[in-house]
Amino acid sequence: MKEFEFTIRFTAGTDPVMDLFQEYPTLRLRNATCTVTGDAMWRIDHVDGPADAISAFDDVFLDDSHCNECLDEHCCSGTREYQILDRRPTARTVYTYHTKTDRCCAVPAIVTDHIGDGVVYESNRTGGEYRWRVLSPVDTSLDALFDQLDSSLRDGLTLNIDRMGNAELWRDKTQPAFPH
């Protein structure tokens, strides 16, 4: 197994979702699960923060006319459906179904295109950073993957590769997807 971690940093004003995380520094979104095929993605995310941040999050994140995952300047042609699985004053758990990811410059779609099936994703959004940790069953060069990720970034986004190597003990780093 191979593991790699990277961060995409967003300058204020480049993405309406990421702007919320910069406006509300205690707002945090973590991915509970993400499944990707050649043309679709399903994921469950948990977000928590102050009640006013969660209200603003609902307005921006749940707008299905905007792709929350696109890295480039063009909004992909796929459709997005959101279902709130858990609603609390200071938290949400959101299910996302996104079609036509084969035409979308989103991290999970790009990674799956390069590596194939069996990839496991963990992601976290805070401040101006969208951090990814990826577990891959394939031990292959990642140069082309990182080149495509980097070339897909619109102005105001930067890619930093944080770590590449053998898989560490995920058990030591996991957290409950659905906190009590």
Buried (B, 14 or more C-beta within 10 A) or exposed (E): EBBBBBBBBBBEEBBBBBBBBBEBEEBBBBBBEBBBEEBBBBBBBBBBBBEEBBEBBBEBBBBEEBBBBBBBEEEBEBEBEBEEBEEEEBBBBBBBBBBBBBEBBBBBBBBBBBBEEEBBBBBBBBBBBBBBBBBBEEEEEBEEBBEBBBEBBBEBBEBEEEEEEEEBEEEEEEEEEEEE
